[in-house]
């Protein structure tokens, strides 16, 4: 009798065990299965709000999440909603449910390649950086206009743009604005090697003055091979006690970089950036100079030129002159072509 009872119990126990093993195996398979229906890498952002519902929406939208309910189940079990971290997260086609929850919960984000170049104004810089990092443009702009912060970095609110060396930097998307500025200062100090500092000293320029002159040089020409020549020309003017009379500084002072002709009315604008009116360098860079422009100043060509004029073929190249009479001939040719092409 007892044997007849025991056998069914054993069978039931075995069935329960197989059911548990089956459920466990199914769960194991599920958490390690592919969570997304995508062909390429996609990005999910978690900002300061740390909105769990928004994260799920992003996973569904950009990642085509297969099973929202299971993701939520696993997230709850792993306490992800209570441990969310800001960041920029990269999801891949083969990523499992377990891998994505672990990545998000652990804050294992993928860094971005931060770039900025061809930038003139602080406002432009702030907007460019804000498009790539977590903080808004106004937050960075407030820092760049704060004398205490700029002084601590070794600049003032006018020269602060010289801090930024255009390049590509690997950085995390959720880097704070203050950590970002610290990083830029480290990169700036790294850029200004003893060799570059020595070259600046040989030109009797500070690093900031190099950046100011480089910003003028870069606005003068799109041809990198002309940078050392133009830099040498302006250094010759300074040595002779002449005004720089750099057209780009007038455009900056006038607030219009599209000017093709610099007229008398433009050169009369009362601004410390107007090098037709004030001797020496303007108070700060008129753009964020590129590395080639900075190196162009540091390696300025030694020559006797003190005048330059754009060529009349509008190629972007220039004539360089020693005498005013020679310069005036080139200037006349350029003006004739402006008139011929109805360029004002």
C-alpha positions in Angstrom: 0.0 0.0 0.0 2.8 2.4 1.0 4.6 1.5 -2.2 1.6 2.4 -4.3 1.4 5.8 -2.6 5.2 6.5 -2.8 5.4 5.9 -6.5 3.0 8.7 -7.5 4.7 11.0 -5.1 8.0 10.3 -6.7 6.5 10.9 -10.1 4.9 14.2 -8.9 8.2 15.3 -7.3 10.1 14.5 -10.5 7.5 16.4 -12.6 7.8 19.4 -10.3 11.6 19.2 -10.4 11.5 19.0 -14.2 9.0 22.0 -14.3 11.3 24.0 -12.1 14.3 23.1 -14.2 12.4 23.9 -17.3 11.3 27.3 -16.0 14.8 28.1 -14.8 16.2 27.0 -18.1 13.6 29.2 -19.9 14.5 32.1 -17.7 18.2 31.6 -18.2 17.6 31.4 -22.0 15.4 34.6 -21.9 17.8 36.8 -20.0 20.7 35.8 -22.3 18.7 36.2 -25.5 19.0 39.1 -27.9 17.0 42.1 -26.5 16.9 44.2 -29.7 15.8 44.0 -33.3 18.5 46.3 -34.8 21.2 46.0 -37.4 23.6 48.7 -36.1 24.7 50.3 -32.9 22.2 52.8 -31.3 22.5 55.3 -28.5 20.4 55.7 -25.4 20.7 58.8 -23.2 19.9 59.1 -19.5 20.0 62.8 -18.3 19.7 64.3 -14.8 16.0 63.6 -14.6 16.8 59.9 -14.7 13.3 59.1 -16.1 12.9 55.3 -16.1 9.9 55.4 -18.4 11.8 57.5 -20.9 14.6 55.0 -20.9 12.2 52.2 -21.8 10.7 54.4 -24.5 14.1 55.0 -26.0 14.9 51.3 -25.9 11.7 50.7 -27.8 12.2 53.5 -30.3 15.9 53.3 -31.2 16.5 49.7 -30.2 13.2 48.0 -31.2 13.1 46.3 -27.7 11.6 42.8 -28.2 9.9 42.4 -24.8 9.2 45.5 -22.8 7.5 43.5 -19.9 10.5 41.2 -19.5 13.0 44.1 -19.6 10.9 45.7 -16.8 10.8 42.4 -14.9 14.5 42.0 -15.0 15.2 45.7 -14.2 13.0 45.4 -11.1 14.8 42.3 -10.0 18.2 44.0 -10.5 16.9 47.2 -8.8 17.9 49.3 -11.9 15.1 51.9 -11.4 16.5 52.7 -8.0 20.1 52.9 -9.3 19.9 54.8 -12.5 23.0 56.7 -13.7 23.3 59.5 -16.2 25.2 58.7 -19.4 25.3 58.0 -23.1 24.9 54.2 -23.6 25.6 52.3 -26.7 23.3 49.3 -27.4 24.4 46.7 -30.0 22.4 44.1 -32.1 23.7 41.1 -30.1 23.2 42.6 -26.6 21.1 40.5 -24.2 18.6 41.7 -21.6 21.0 40.9 -18.9 23.8 42.8 -20.6 21.8 45.9 -21.2 20.4 46.1 -17.6 23.9 45.6 -16.2 25.3 48.3 -18.5 22.7 50.8 -17.5 22.7 50.0 -13.8 26.5 50.1 -13.7 26.8 53.3 -15.7 29.1 51.7 -18.2 28.7 54.3 -20.9 30.5 54.8 -24.2 32.6 58.0 -24.5 32.1 60.4 -27.4 34.6 61.9 -29.7 34.2 65.6 -28.8 35.2 68.0 -31.7 35.1 71.7 -32.2 36.7 73.8 -35.0 36.1 76.8 -37.2 34.5 78.7 -34.3 34.6 82.5 -33.8 32.6 83.6 -30.8 32.1 82.3 -27.2 28.5 81.8 -27.9 29.2 79.7 -30.9 31.6 77.6 -28.8 29.1 77.1 -26.1 26.4 76.0 -28.5 28.8 73.6 -30.3 29.8 71.9 -27.0 26.3 71.8 -25.7 25.2 69.8 -28.8 27.7 67.1 -27.8 27.6 67.1 -24.0 24.9 67.0 -21.3 25.0 70.6 -20.1 23.2 73.5 -21.8 25.0 76.2 -23.7 24.0 78.9 -21.2 25.7 77.0 -18.4 29.1 77.0 -20.2 28.7 80.6 -21.4 28.1 81.7 -17.9 31.3 80.2 -16.8 33.2 81.8 -19.7 31.9 85.2 -18.7 32.7 84.7 -15.0 35.9 86.6 -14.1 36.6 84.4 -11.1 36.4 81.2 -13.1 38.4 82.5 -16.1 41.1 84.0 -13.8 41.4 80.6 -12.0 42.1 79.0 -15.4 44.8 81.6 -16.3 42.7 83.9 -18.6 40.2 86.7 -18.5 36.7 86.8 -20.0 38.1 88.1 -23.2 41.1 85.7 -23.7 39.4 82.6 -22.3 38.7 81.3 -25.9 42.4 80.7 -26.2 42.0 77.9 -23.7 40.3 75.7 -26.2 42.6 74.0 -28.7 40.6 72.6 -31.6 41.0 68.9 -31.7 39.2 65.6 -31.0 38.8 64.6 -27.4 37.4 61.4 -26.0 35.1 62.4 -23.2 32.0 61.1 -21.4 28.7 62.7 -22.5 27.6 63.4 -18.8 30.8 65.2 -17.9 29.9 68.3 -15.9 30.7 71.8 -17.2 33.3 72.3 -14.5 35.0 68.9 -15.2 34.9 69.8 -18.9 36.8 73.1 -18.2 39.3 71.2 -16.1 39.8 68.8 -18.9 40.3 71.7 -21.4 42.9 73.2 -19.1 44.9 70.0 -18.9 44.7 69.7 -22.7 45.9 73.3 -23.0 48.8 72.7 -20.7 49.7 69.5 -22.5 49.6 71.4 -25.9 52.0 74.1 -24.7 55.1 72.0 -24.6 58.5 73.4 -23.6 59.3 73.5 -27.3 56.3 75.6 -28.2 56.8 77.8 -25.2 60.4 78.4 -26.2 59.3 79.3 -29.8 56.8 81.8 -28.4 59.5 83.3 -26.2 61.8 83.6 -29.2 59.0 85.6 -30.9 58.7 87.7 -27.7 55.1 86.5 -27.4 53.1 84.9 -24.6 51.0 81.8 -25.4 47.9 84.0 -25.3 49.4 86.6 -27.7 50.3 83.7 -30.0 46.7 82.6 -30.0 45.5 86.2 -30.7 47.9 86.6 -33.6 47.0 83.1 -34.9 43.3 84.0 -34.9 44.1 87.0 -37.1 46.3 85.0 -39.4 43.6 82.3 -39.8 41.0 84.9 -40.7 43.3 86.3 -43.3 43.8 83.2 -45.3 42.4 79.7 -45.9 45.8 78.5 -47.1 47.8 76.9 -44.4 51.1 77.5 -46.3 50.5 81.2 -46.0 50.2 81.2 -42.2 53.9 81.5 -41.4 54.3 84.3 -44.0 51.4 86.3 -42.7 52.5 85.8 -39.1 56.0 87.1 -40.0 54.4 90.1 -41.8 52.5 91.2 -38.7 55.5 90.6 -36.5 57.5 92.9 -38.8 54.8 95.6 -38.4 55.0 95.4 -34.6 58.8 95.6 -34.7 58.6 98.7 -36.8 56.0 100.3 -34.5 53.3 100.2 -37.1 49.6 99.5 -36.6 48.7 96.0 -37.5 45.8 97.3 -39.7 44.4 93.7 -40.0 41.1 93.7 -41.9 39.7 90.7 -39.9 39.9 92.7 -36.7 37.8 95.5 -38.3 35.3 92.9 -39.3 35.2 91.6 -35.8 34.9 95.1 -34.3 32.2 95.9 -36.9 30.4 92.6 -36.1 30.3 91.5 -39.7 32.7 88.8 -41.0 31.1 88.8 -44.5 32.5 92.2 -45.4 34.4 92.0 -48.7 35.5 95.7 -48.8 37.0 97.4 -45.8 35.9 101.1 -46.2 37.0 104.2 -44.3 33.8 104.1 -42.3 34.7 100.6 -41.1 38.2 101.5 -40.0 36.8 104.3 -37.9 34.7 102.1 -35.6 35.8 102.8 -32.0 36.7 99.4 -30.6 39.9 98.0 -29.0 39.7 95.3 -31.6 40.1 97.8 -34.4 43.8 97.5 -35.3 43.5 100.4 -37.7 42.9 102.6 -34.8 44.8 101.0 -31.9 48.4 99.8 -31.8 49.3 96.3 -31.0 47.2 93.2 -30.5 43.4 93.3 -29.8 42.3 92.3 -26.3 41.6 88.7 -27.3 41.4 86.2 -30.2 38.9 87.1 -32.9 38.3 83.4 -33.3 39.4 80.1 -31.8 42.6 79.5 -33.7 43.4 76.1 -35.1 46.6 74.2 -34.3 48.1 74.9 -37.8 47.5 78.6 -37.3 49.2 78.6 -33.9 52.1 76.6 -35.3 52.2 79.1 -38.2 52.8 81.9 -35.7 55.4 79.9 -33.7 57.2 79.2 -37.0 56.8 82.6 -38.5 58.8 83.1 -41.7 61.6 85.7 -41.5 61.2 88.2 -44.4 60.7 91.9 -45.1 57.1 92.0 -46.1 54.8 94.5 -44.3 51.9 94.6 -46.7 49.5 92.0 -48.1 46.6 92.0 -50.5 44.2 89.3 -51.7 44.8 88.2 -55.3 42.3 89.5 -57.8 41.5 85.9 -59.0 39.7 85.3 -55.6 41.7 82.1 -55.1 42.2 83.0 -51.4 45.9 83.5 -51.9 47.7 86.8 -51.4 50.3 89.1 -52.7 53.0 90.1 -50.2 54.9 93.4 -50.6 57.7 95.3 -49.0 56.8 98.7 -50.4 53.6 100.7 -50.2 53.6 101.5 -53.9 53.8 97.8 -54.8 51.0 97.0 -52.4 48.8 99.8 -53.9 49.1 98.3 -57.3 47.9 94.9 -56.0 45.1 96.6 -54.1 43.9 98.4 -57.2 43.8 95.2 -59.2 41.7 93.6 -56.4 39.3 96.6 -56.3 38.9 96.5 -60.1 37.8 92.8 -59.9 35.5 93.5 -57.0 33.8 96.1 -59.2 33.7 93.9 -62.2 32.0 91.2 -60.3 29.6 93.6 -58.5 30.9 92.6 -55.1 30.2 95.2 -52.5 
